[in-house]
Amino acid sequence: MIPAYCTNVHPAEDLPGIVAQLDRHAVPVREELGADTLALGLWLSAPVARALASDAIARRGFRAELDARGLTVSTLNAFPYGGFHDDVVKHAVYLPTWTDPARLSYTADCATVLADLLPDSADYGSISTLPLAWREPWTTADDADARAAFAEITDVLRMASARPIRLAVEPEPGCVLDTVADAIGWLAGHVDPDHVGICLDTCHLAVSFADPAETVASIHRAGLSVVKVQASAALHVGEPGTDEARTALAAFAEPRYLHQVRENTPAGVLAADDLPDALDTLPAAHPWRVHFHLPLHAAPPEPLTATTGVLLAAMAALRSTVEVMPHVEVETYTWSVLPGFDQTSLSSGIAAELRWAASNLGVAV
C-alpha cells in the first residue's frame, strides 16, 4: 500500500493554487504509481483553513475536487502556519506558538476542515502540530498558557466529528519539546490520550540519536500513542571533520530552512541550531546528524548517508506494539532546496519516494 505524501512541498497558499498544484503533481504521481487513489498529508495555510472552516459549501466543493482526482485526506500537517516557501523561513516556522490564540484558531479550523474531508474508510483523522514553540523565550507563564490552549483544542476535537480527530505533537530539535522524551514528559498525565498524542518524525528522531524501539516503547508505557508517523530521513556523517565530509555537508547549508545538527559524543550530544553554525562551532570529532529531510529512496553523496534505518526500526517497533498502525505521511518538503535536484522532476521524485515507502514500510493512511 502507498502511504500519504505531504503537500507542504508545494508553495500554494490559496485554494485555486492548491488545486492547481494537485493537478500539476499529485495526479501525475497517482498515475505514475498506477493507483486508483492517492493519500495526501494535506497542508493548508491559515487563511485557506479559515476560509474553508467558515464555509461548508466550500468544504464540500473542495472534497469534490479531491474525489474527482482520486485523492484522499485523512491527515493534515498543521505545523507551518504560512509562508513555508518564503525565501527565508528558519525560525518563523515556529510561529505562532501555542501561547498565541492564532495557533489554537488555526488548529481548530483544520479540525473543522478535516472532518469533512475524511474518506469513508478512515477510522480517525490526525493533525500534526509544532512542539509548542522554539525553546527561547519560554517561561512558566508560557507553559501555563499552552496547557490551557491544549485543553481548549481538546474540547474542539471532541466535538469536531463523529469519528475521532487526534492532535499529534511533533517533537523537533531546538524546540521546547526537543525530543520524544520531552514530549512525553509534557503530555503524559496532562492531556486526553484519546485526542492528543505524538507525531513521530523519524528524521527528528534520528537527529536526537534516540533508540527507535525504546522510543516507541516509552510512548506506550506513558499511556500515549503514536497518532502519526512522518516518514523521513536525516543526513548522517560518521567523520564530519574530514575535508570531504565538510565539502559534502556545505552543499546542504541552504538559506531557507533551519537544519539543526547534533554531534553524538561519549560525554553527551552536542547541539548547533543550524548547519553553518555546526560547521563553525562543533568539534566534529564524532558522528553528526543533520535535520535535512532526504528523499527516502535516494542516497546522499558520499561520505554522507541517510538515516532510513531509524525509520525502518521505528516502523518495526510500531508493528510489534500496536494492533492498528498510525497514519504514515512521507514528509520531504526539501525538494526545492535539495542540492543538484532538477525541479522539473518533482512529480517523478515524489512517485519514486512513495514507491520506496510502499515497498519498505508496508502501511498506508
LUMBABA-722661 format. One record per residue: residue in three letters; z, x, y of N, C-alpha, C in turn. Coordinates in pm, whole numbers, plus 50000, padded with zeros to 5 digits. Layout:
<rs>
ALAZXYZXYZXY;...
</rs>
This chain:
<rs>
MET500005008449881500005000050000500005008850125;ILE499555003250235499385010850359500525007550455;PRO501325017350496502345014650599501715011150733;ALA502545007050826502075004150961501795017151037;TYR500955016251140500865027351233501275022651371;CYS501915031551445502495027851573501445028651684;THR501325017851760500305017351864500745023751995;ASN501915030451997502245038052119501345050252135;VAL500495052852037499495063352051498415059352151;HIS498315046252181497285041252272497875038952412;PRO497145042152516497705041752652497715028052719;ALA497155017752660497035004952729498394998852758;GLU498554993652882499814987452922499604973752987;ASP498484967152953498294953152987497634946652866;LEU497724933452855497284926752733495794928352706;PRO494904926852806493494929352776493244943652727;GLY493954953352787493804967152743494284969252601;ILE495374962652564495894963752428494874958252329;VAL494334946652357493334940652267492104949752257;ALA491704955552369490544964652366490824976952281;GLN492054982352289492404993952207492444990352060;LEU492894978252028492884973951889491454972951837;ASP490554967951921489144967451881488564981451864;ARG488974990451953488415003951951488965012351836;HIS490225009951798490855018851699491385011551576;ALA492225001151595492884995151480491884988751384;VAL490924981451437489934975051348489114985551274;PRO488594996151341487895006551265488785013451161;VAL490075015251192490985021251093491065012150971;ARG491284999250994491364989950882490084990250799;GLU488954990350867487674990350795487475003250718;GLU487865014550780487695027350710488565028050585;LEU489725021650590490615021550475490225011050371;GLY489285002450407488854992050314489924981650290;ALA490754979050391491874969850377491544956250440;ASP492024945650377491834932350435492714930550559;THR493904936350555494814935850668495384949750694;LEU495784952050818496414964650858497664961250937;ALA498784967350899500044965150969500144974451090;LEU500644968951199500864976651320502354977651350;GLY502784989151398504064990451466503724989151613;LEU503844977251666503274974251797504164979151909;TRP503554985752008504254989252131503714980652244;LEU504614973952313504304966052431505084971552548;SER504424974952658505154978952777505994967352826;ALA506994970252909507914959852955507194948353026;PRO506224950753115505554939453179504804930553081;VAL504184936452980503474928352880504464920252797;ALA505554926552756506564919352680507134907752760;ARG507374909952891507914899452977506924887752988;ALA505654891053010504644880653025504514872252898;LEU504494878952782504364871652657505614863452627;ALA506784869252652508034862152625508164849652710;SER507534849652827507624838452920506594827552895;ASP505704829752799504554820652784504244818652636;ALA504704807652580504494805052438503014803752404;ILE502234798152496500794796952472500144810752463;ALA500574819952550500044833552547500414840452417;ARG501644837952367502044844052240501174838852126;ARG500934825852126500074820352020498654825952030;GLY498184827752153496844833352171496774847752122;PHE497814855552152497834869452106497914870051954;ARG498724861351895498804860751749497434857551690;ALA496714848551753495374845151704494424857051715;GLU494554864851822493724876851837494014886851725;LEU495294888451690495654897451581495124892251448;ASP495334879351422494864873551296493364875051280;ALA492634873051388491174873851381490694887851346;ARG491514897751373491154911751347491774917151219;GLY492484908751145493124913251022494294922551048;LEU495034920151156496154928751195497454920751189;THR498504927051137499804920451127500874928751197;VAL501934922051239503024928751310504364923751256;SER505114932951194506484929951153507494938351228;THR507024948351302507944957251372507374960951508;LEU508264961951605507914966551739508624979651768;ASN507944988251840508565000551891508914997952037;ALA510214995652063510674992652199511475004252257;PHE511135016352215511755028352272511135031352409;PRO509825033952419509235035952553509175022652629;TYR509615022852753509625010952837508285009052906;GLY507655020452940506355020353008505995034453048;GLY504755036253092504315049353137504315060053031;PHE504105055852903504235065552793503065075252786;HIS502025072652860500895082052864500665087353005;ASP501705087053087501615093753216501375108653195;ASP500925115453299500665129853287501915137453245;VAL503075133353298504355139153258505295127753223;VAL505775127753099506745117653053508135123953044;LYS508255134052958509525141452941510715132052938;HIS511735134253025512985126553020512815111953062;ALA511715108553126511515094753171511455084953055;VAL511155089752934511065080652820512415074652785;TYR513505080752833514845075752802515345065752906;LEU514475061652996514835052053100514045039053080;PRO514635027553111516035025653146516945027653025;THR518175031453050519145033752943519755020452900;TRP520605021152798521275009052752522435004952844;THR522635012052954523565007453057522854998853162;ASP521554998653160520744991653260520354977953206;PRO520614967153279520214953853231518724952753199;ALA517904961253259516474960753230516184964153084;ARG516964973053025516774976452883517104964452795;LEU518184957752826518564945852750517504935052763;SER517004932752883515994922452905514714925652830;TYR514294938252835513084942452764513214940152614;THR514354943952559514554942452415514614927752376;ALA515244919552459515274905152433513864899352438;ASP513064903652534511664899052541510914902852414;CYS511134915052368510454919552245510854910852126;ALA512124906752120512564898152011511854884652016;THR511714879152135511024866452150509574867452105;VAL508924878152145507514880152107507394882151957;LEU508244890651901508134893851758508344881351672;ALA509234872751714509494860551636508224852551614;ASP507304852651710506054845151697504914853151636;LEU505124866251619504074874551559504304877151411;LEU505534875051362505844878451223504904871351126;PRO504314878651034503484872050932504354863750838;ASP503734854050772504484845250682505164853050570;SER504614864550535505144872450424506354881050462;ALA506664882050590507714891150635509094885250607;ASP509974893350546511354889050525512174890150653;TYR511814899650737512534901650863511634909150960;GLY512024909251086511354917251187512274928351233;SER511704939151284512524950251332512024955051468;ILE512974959851546512674965351679513414978451692;SER512694989451705513355002351723513625004651871;THR514735011651899515155013752037515765027552053;LEU515915031652180516405045152209517895046352178;PRO518365058752154519765061352120520655061752244;LEU520665050552317521475047952435520895054252561;ALA520715067652560520275074752681520165089552649;TRP519555096952740519685111552736521165114852754;ARG521605126052701523045128852690523745130552825;GLU522995133952927523585136253059522865127953165;PRO523575121153256525035119453256525415107953164;TRP526575108653102527075097753018528585097753026;THR529145086553069530575085553093531195075153001;THR532515074453001533195064152922532825050252974;ALA532605049053104532175036253159530775032653110;ASP529885042553102528555040253047528655035452903;ASP529535041652827529695038052687530145023452674;ALA531075019552757531545005752754530434995952793;ASP529644999452893528524990952933527504989552820;ALA527245000552751526285000052641526814991452526;ARG528084992352498528654983952391528534969052429;ALA528774965952554528634952152598527184947452585;ALA526244956152619524824952652606524454950352460;PHE524984958352370524684956552227525264943352176;ALA526434939652225526984926652186526084915352234;GLU525554916852355524694906352408523354905652335;ILE522764917152306521474916752237521654911552095;THR522804914052035523054908651901523054893551904;ASP523664887652007523624873052022522194868052037;VAL521374875452113519974871752129519254872051995;LEU519474882551917518804884051788519204873051691;ARG520454868951696520904858251606520134845351629;MET519724843051752519064830451787517544831551799;ALA517004843551780515594845851811514644839451712;SER515054838451586514104834451483514854829351361;ALA514184820851283514764816451157514884828151060;ARG513974837451069514074849650989514774860551071;PRO515544869151007516294879251084515364888451164;ILE515784891351285515174902151363516264912351388;ARG516004924751351517034935151350516684946351446;LEU517694951051517517544962251608517804975151532;ALA516944984951550517044997651479517225008851581;VAL518415014651585518745025251681518225038451628;GLU517465045451711516735057451668517365070151725;PRO518225076951648518795089551697517705099751730;GLU517925107451836516955117551877517675129551934;PRO517235141751901517875153751955517945153552107;GLY519125157052159519345157752303519895145252364;CYS519915134252288520375121452342521865119452316;VAL522405108552370523805105452345524065104452195;LEU523185097752125523235097451978522185107351928;ASP522585119751921521685130951891521245130951746;THR522165128051657521905128651513522235115251449;VAL521835113851323522215101751249523725100651239;ALA524405111951222525875111651216526455106051346;ASP525875109751459526335104251587526115089051592;ALA524955084651545524655070351547525605062651457;ILE525885068051340526845061551250528195060251319;GLY528635071051383529935070851450530015060551560;TRP528905058251629528905048751741528735034351693;LEU527965032451586527625018951542528625013151442;ALA529035021151344529815015951232531125009751281;GLY531364997551239532564990551279532514984251416;HIS531414986351489531294981151626530134971551643;VAL529234970851545528074961951555528004953251430;ASP527264942551439527004933851325525894940351242;PRO526214945451122525184952651044524064943850994;ASP524234930651004523114921850968522024921951074;HIS522374926451195521414925951306521154939451372;VAL521994949451347521834962551409522014973351302;GLY521074982751299521164993751204520465006051258;ILE519925013951168519365027051202517855026951189;CYS517185033151286515785037151269515795051851231;LEU515365054851111515375068651061514025075051090;ASP513985082351200512785090051235512895103451164;THR511965105951072512135117750986511715130751054;CYS511005129951167510805141751249512135145651313;HIS512815136051375514105138751438515115143551334;LEU515095137251217516005141351109515765155951071;ALA514505159751060514175173451024514635183251131;VAL514425179751257514825188751366516325191251363;SER517105181451323518555183151318519015191851201;PHE518115195151109518435202850989519435195750898;ALA519515182450907520395174750820519745173050683;ASP520575171250581520085168950446519625154450433;PRO518375152050395517865138250393518625128950299;ALA518875133450177519545124850080520965121650124;GLU521695131550172523055129150219523055120350342;THR522065121750427521975113250546521815098650506;VAL520895095850415520705082150369521975076750305;ALA522615084950223523855080550159524945077650262;SER525025085850366526075084050466525885071050545;ILE524645067250568524365054650639524915042950559;HIS524655043050431525085031850348526585032250320;ARG527175044050312528635044750298529325038550419;ALA528705039550534529285034250657529075019350673;GLY528415013050577528174998750585527004994950673;LEU526165004650706524985002250786523745002950697;SER522594999750753521355000650677520285007550758;VAL519315013050686518105018050750517195005950767;VAL517075001550890516244989850921514774993450922;LYS514495005850962513105010250981513045025350964;VAL511985030050903511685044350895510475047150982;GLN510605056951069509425062151138508985074651061;ALA507915073050986507425083750901506735094150989;SER507375105651000506895115851094507335129551045;ALA506675139751095506965153551056507055162451178;ALA507985171851173508195181451280507515194751248;LEU507425203251349507005217151328508165225351272;HIS507865233951178508845243351124508245257351128;VAL509065267051162508635281051154509805289351106;GLY509575296850998510655304450936511075316651014;GLU510085323051079510385335351156509805333751295;PRO510515326751382509955323451514509875335251609;GLY510455346551573510435357951664509205366751655;THR508335364551557507145372951544506115369251650;ASP505275378851683504215376151781503295364951735;GLU502975364951606502085354751552502715340851567;ALA504005339851538504685326851549504765322251694;ARG505095331251783505225327651924503885323051982;THR502815329651943501495325451989501145311651937;ALA501435309251809501135296151750501995285251814;LEU503275288051838504165278251900503755275052043;ALA503315285152115502965283252256501855273052274;ALA500995271752175499905261952184500425247652185;PHE501655245552135502245232252131503155229452251;ALA503295238952342504155237352460503375230552571;GLU503185217552557502335210052650503225202352750;PRO502675197652861503495192552971503865177752965;ARG503325169952872503565155452878504895151452816;TYR505125155652692506295150952618507335161952603;LEU508555157452575509665166752552509635171152406;HIS509755184152382509695189552246510955197752219;GLN512035190552186513305196952161513195206552042;VAL513955217452049513915227851946515335230451897;ARG515455232651766516735236551707516515249051620;GLU517475258351631517465270651550518655270251457;ASN518395271651328519415270051226520035283551190;THR521135286951255521785299851233522975298151140;PRO523455309051078524645308150992525865302851066;ALA525935305051198527085300651277526945286351326;GLY525785280351306525555266751353524175265351413;VAL523825253151449522505250251502522505252151653;LEU521575260651702521395262951845520325253451898;ALA520425250152027519555239852083518865244352210;ALA517635239852225516915240852352516235227352375;ASP516195222852500515715209452529514205208052531;ASP513475219252538512015218452535511485231552480;LEU510265231352431509705243052366509575255052460;PRO509125253452585509105265152673510485271252693;ASP511515262752702512885267852714513275275852590;ALA512905270652473513245277552349512585291252341;LEU511325291952381510615304652376511245314952470;ASP511905310052575512535319052672513985322452638;THR514705313252569516155314852562516745316152422;LEU516125310252321516735310952187516515324752125;PRO517455329352042517315342951985516145344451889;ALA515685333651829514525333851738514725343151620;ALA515965343751573516295352051458516385343951330;HIS516345330851342516485321851227515485310351243;PRO515285302451137514235292151142514405282151256;TRP513255278051309513195267751413512545255151357;ARG512965243851417512215231451402512015225551541;VAL510825220151561510395215751693510015200951687;HIS510525193351783510225179051792508805177151846;PHE507865178051756506465175451786505915167951667;HIS505615155151686505175146851573503785151251528;LEU503725156251405502475161451349501805151151260;PRO500485150551259499815141851163500255145351021;LEU500595135350943501215137650813500285144550715;HIS498995142750732498045147650632497505161550663;ALA497805167050780497155179350825498195190150855;ALA498045201550791498985212550814498685219350948;PRO499725223451021499515230851145499065245151115;PRO498595252651214498135266451188499285275451143;GLU498995284351050500005294051006500405302951123;PRO501675307351124502725305951022503545293251036;LEU503075283551113503785271051127503555262351004;THR504545254150972504405244350865504945230950916;ALA504745220550838505225207150873506375203250780;THR507265194850830508445190850753508195177950674;THR507025176550615506765164650536507705163750416;GLY508235175050372509195174750262510445166850297;VAL510855167550422512015159650466511695144750457;LEU510505140850502510085126950492510085122350347;LEU509495130250257509415126350118510805125250055;ALA511695134450092513055134050037513815121950088;ALA513645118550216514315106750271513825094050204;MET512515093050182511965081250118512445080249973;ALA512525091449904513025091349766514485086849763;ALA515265091449860516675087349866516795072449892;LEU515945066949978515975052650004515585044749879;ARG514555049149810514115041849691515205041349585;SER516035051749579517105052149479518375045049526;THR518385040449653519605034849711519505019949736;VAL518335015249781518215001349824517284993549732;GLU517494980549726516634971949645515344968549719;VAL515444966749850514284963549932514094974550034;MET512944980750034512694991850125512574986750269;PRO513004995050365512864991250506511414991850551;HIS511184986750672509864988250732509555003050749;VAL508305006450731507845020250748506695020350848;GLU506845028550950505865029551059505495044251077;VAL504235047451061503765061051088503655062551240;GLU504455071651296504525072751442504085086651487;THR502785088551494502245100851550501625097251685;TYR502445098251789501985094651924501375106551997;THR501345118051932500985130651997499525134751980;TRP498695125851925497285129651906496655134452037;SER497015128352149496375131852277496745145752325;VAL497815151552271498235165052314498215174852198;LEU497635170952087497565179551970496565190851994;PRO496985203351983496075214452013494785213751930;GLY493655214351999492365215251933491835202351876;PHE492535191051896492075178551835490965172251918;ASP489915167951851488805160851915489195146251930;GLN489445141752054489955128352077488985117352034;THR487715120652020486765110651973486975107451825;SER487795115351758488035113351615489355106151589;LEU489935099751690491265094051675491325083751562;SER490395074551558490455064251453490385070451314;SER489515080151297489415086851167490685094551135;GLY491305100551237492555107751215493665098351173;ILE493785086951239494805077151202494565072151060;ALA493315069451026492995064650891493355075050786;ALA493055087750814493385098250718494885099550700;GLU495625098150810497075099150801497655087350722;LEU497155075350746497635063750672497255064550525;ARG496105070450496495705072150356496685081550286;TRP497075092350356498095101450300499405094050279;ALA499825086250378501085079050367501075069050253;ALA499955061950237499855052350128499945059149992;SER499375070949981499375078249854500735084449824;ASN501445088649929502655096549907503965089049928;LEU503925078050003505175070950035505355058449951;GLY504255051949915504325041049820505005028449867;VAL505045026250000505655014050052504785008950166;ALA505074996650209504354990850321505254981450397;VAL504924979250525505624969050601505224955350546;
</rs>
